[in-house]
């Protein structure tokens, strides 16, 4: 079969970890009931986006890999016979933490993981306080449904990350995401940000000739700091095809999104648009300069 059925769980999260986990698992089951072979969850889906502030108590939320979440989601992947992309706050060692995506094979085992490489530090997104930049590089994860080029959120703004995943043989790019607006932004500014986010990821699909799967969280999460504005996560999870075409897109509410991908499409598109063939790596040395 050349088709791959993919499910994406766009959800809101709460401080109640068990409730957030139940919401993720409910979405996974819904996608599996619609014949999904691959299901993708959003960034840090087990609770609130705690990076709105800098608070050492939040490190208590981190967990080991393997650990409680990989055991629970691995069991669910095995029960449903699906490949599952999850996103966790990883405690690698005392005082050493990562923002990590874990891919679970349909037998429940860990197929691989990716530690977020680009770490933002912006108002409301103080991730450098919590996460050490990844050390695993840009390596696709081999699974029974293909080679998954898993990246995380802020990575999606960098064409270099997408290209390196593509050059390493990724069949698709997958971005678990947590991005939203400052509630004080006016409608015009919100739309500029949203369209920029969509456009840059569609461009990765075009430039590399592979589909892009982007799964964002949704809902308002208040700031833990007095006087903070909070974050309105904008949802709009989507899948772009190999020429940047939007195959499916969610709105601003909780939703399980489904799409069927043609696994042969990349080969067809790359034959007519051979961007990888025509790269001039002999002239790109300055890209590695500060």
C-alpha positions in Angstrom: 0.0 0.0 0.0 1.2 3.5 -0.9 -1.1 5.3 1.4 -0.3 6.3 5.0 -3.1 7.4 7.3 -2.0 9.9 9.8 -3.9 11.3 12.8 -3.0 14.5 14.7 -4.3 15.4 18.2 -4.8 19.1 18.7 -5.8 19.6 22.4 -5.9 22.0 25.2 -4.0 21.2 28.4 -4.4 21.9 32.1 -2.4 21.7 35.3 -4.1 18.4 36.0 -1.6 16.0 34.5 -4.0 13.0 34.5 -6.7 15.1 32.7 -4.1 16.1 30.0 -3.0 12.5 29.6 -6.6 11.3 29.3 -7.2 14.0 26.6 -4.2 12.8 24.6 -5.2 9.2 24.9 -8.8 9.9 23.9 -7.5 11.7 20.8 -5.2 8.8 20.0 -8.0 6.3 20.3 -10.2 8.4 18.1 -7.5 8.6 15.4 -6.9 4.9 15.6 -10.7 4.2 15.2 -10.4 6.0 11.9 -7.6 3.7 10.8 -4.6 5.9 11.6 -1.3 4.1 11.3 0.7 7.1 12.6 -0.5 9.5 15.3 1.2 12.7 16.3 0.8 14.6 19.5 1.6 18.3 20.2 4.6 19.6 22.1 4.6 19.1 25.9 1.0 17.7 25.8 1.1 16.2 29.4 0.4 19.6 31.0 0.4 23.4 30.8 3.1 25.2 28.9 5.2 26.0 32.0 7.8 28.1 30.1 5.8 31.3 30.4 7.9 31.9 33.5 11.1 30.8 35.2 10.4 28.7 38.2 12.6 25.9 39.5 9.6 24.0 40.9 8.7 23.2 37.3 11.6 20.9 37.0 9.7 18.5 39.2 7.5 17.8 36.2 10.3 16.3 34.2 10.6 12.5 33.8 13.1 10.0 32.6 12.9 8.2 29.3 12.0 5.3 29.6 9.6 6.4 32.3 5.9 6.7 33.2 4.8 8.4 30.0 6.7 6.2 27.6 5.3 3.2 29.4 1.7 4.4 29.3 1.8 5.6 25.7 3.9 2.6 24.6 1.2 0.3 26.0 -1.4 2.3 24.1 0.6 2.1 20.9 0.9 -1.6 21.3 -2.8 -2.1 22.0 -3.8 0.0 19.0 -1.0 -1.2 16.7 0.1 2.3 15.7 3.2 4.4 15.6 3.0 7.3 18.0 4.9 10.5 18.3 4.9 12.0 21.8 6.5 15.0 23.4 8.0 15.1 26.9 9.9 17.2 29.4 12.9 14.8 29.8 15.0 14.5 32.9 18.3 13.1 31.5 20.3 13.5 34.7 20.2 15.7 37.8 20.1 19.3 36.6 20.1 18.2 32.9 16.8 18.5 31.1 15.6 18.4 27.5 12.5 19.1 25.4 12.2 15.7 23.8 10.0 14.0 21.2 9.8 10.2 21.6 8.6 7.9 18.8 6.9 4.7 19.9 6.7 1.7 17.5 3.5 -0.2 17.1 4.8 -2.9 19.4 5.2 -0.3 22.2 8.9 -0.1 22.1 10.9 3.2 21.8 11.9 3.5 18.1 13.9 6.6 18.8 13.9 10.1 20.2 14.8 13.7 19.2 15.9 16.4 21.6 14.9 19.9 20.5 17.9 21.6 19.0 16.8 25.3 18.8 15.8 26.6 22.1 13.9 30.0 22.2 14.1 32.7 24.9 11.4 35.2 24.3 8.7 36.8 26.5 6.4 34.0 27.5 8.7 31.4 26.0 11.6 31.1 28.5 12.8 27.7 27.3 16.5 28.3 27.8 15.9 28.3 31.5 14.6 24.8 31.3 16.0 22.9 28.3 19.6 22.1 27.3 19.9 22.1 23.5 19.7 18.7 22.0 22.7 16.5 21.4 21.3 13.9 19.0 21.5 16.0 15.8 19.1 15.9 12.9 18.6 12.1 12.4 15.4 10.6 11.1 13.8 7.8 13.2 13.2 4.5 11.4 9.7 3.0 12.0 7.4 0.5 10.4 5.6 3.4 8.7 8.7 5.1 7.3 11.6 7.4 8.3 10.3 10.2 10.5 12.1 13.5 10.5 10.9 14.6 13.9 11.7 18.2 15.0 10.1 20.3 17.7 8.4 23.8 17.5 11.1 26.5 17.3 13.0 24.1 15.0 10.3 24.8 12.4 11.7 28.2 11.6 15.0 26.9 10.5 15.4 25.7 6.9 18.7 24.1 7.8 17.1 21.7 10.2 14.5 20.6 7.6 17.1 20.2 4.9 19.4 18.1 7.1 16.6 15.8 8.0 15.6 15.5 4.3 19.2 14.8 3.3 19.4 12.1 5.9 16.5 10.3 4.3 13.4 11.5 6.2 10.2 10.5 4.4 8.3 13.4 6.2 8.9 16.2 8.6 6.9 16.2 11.9 6.7 19.2 14.2 5.0 18.9 17.6 4.4 22.5 18.5 3.3 24.9 21.2 2.9 28.4 19.7 0.4 31.1 20.4 -0.3 34.8 20.5 0.2 37.4 23.2 -3.5 38.3 24.0 -2.6 42.0 23.6 -1.7 41.5 19.9 -4.3 43.0 17.6 -6.0 40.9 15.0 -3.7 42.1 12.2 -0.6 41.1 14.1 -2.0 37.8 15.0 -2.7 37.0 11.4 0.8 38.0 10.3 2.3 35.7 12.9 0.0 32.8 12.0 0.5 33.1 8.3 4.3 33.4 8.7 4.2 30.2 10.8 2.3 28.3 8.1 4.3 29.8 5.2 7.7 28.8 6.6 6.7 25.2 7.1 5.0 25.0 3.7 8.3 26.2 2.3 10.2 23.3 4.0 7.8 20.9 2.2 8.5 22.6 -1.2 12.3 22.9 -0.8 12.6 19.3 0.3 9.8 17.6 -1.6 8.4 15.8 1.5 5.2 16.3 3.5 5.2 18.4 6.7 3.0 17.5 9.7 2.6 20.3 12.2 0.6 19.7 15.4 -0.1 22.7 17.7 -1.8 23.0 21.0 -4.9 25.2 21.5 -6.6 27.2 24.2 -5.8 30.0 26.6 -3.3 29.3 29.4 -3.0 31.9 32.1 0.4 33.3 33.1 1.7 31.9 36.4 3.1 35.4 37.1 1.0 38.2 38.6 0.2 40.6 35.9 1.2 38.3 33.1 -1.0 38.2 30.0 -1.0 34.5 29.4 -0.8 32.8 26.0 -3.6 32.0 23.5 -2.4 29.0 21.6 -3.7 29.3 18.1 -4.1 25.6 17.0 -4.3 25.5 13.2 -2.5 22.2 13.0 -2.0 21.3 9.4 -0.4 19.0 6.9 1.3 20.3 3.8 2.0 18.1 0.8 5.3 17.8 -1.2 4.6 21.0 -3.2 3.4 23.0 -0.2 -0.3 22.4 -0.8 -2.4 22.3 2.4 -3.9 18.8 2.6 -5.8 19.4 5.9 -6.0 22.1 8.5 -7.6 22.4 11.9 -9.2 25.5 13.4 -8.8 27.0 16.9 -10.6 24.3 18.9 -9.7 20.8 20.1 -9.8 18.5 17.2 -8.5 15.2 15.9 -7.3 15.8 12.3 -6.9 13.0 9.8 -5.0 12.9 6.5 -4.0 10.2 4.0 -0.5 10.6 2.5 0.6 9.1 -0.8 4.0 7.6 0.0 5.1 7.8 -3.7 4.4 11.5 -4.1 7.8 12.6 -2.9 9.5 10.5 -5.6 7.3 12.0 -8.3 7.8 15.6 -7.1 11.5 15.3 -6.7 11.9 14.0 -10.2 10.3 17.2 -11.7 11.7 19.6 -9.0 15.2 18.2 -8.3 16.3 20.8 -5.7 18.4 18.3 -3.9 20.3 17.4 -7.1 21.1 21.0 -7.9 22.4 22.1 -4.5 25.8 23.9 -4.6 27.4 22.6 -1.4 30.8 23.9 -2.7 29.5 27.4 -2.3 27.6 27.1 1.0 30.5 27.3 3.4 29.6 30.7 4.8 26.4 29.2 6.2 28.5 27.8 9.1 30.0 31.2 10.0 28.7 33.4 12.8 
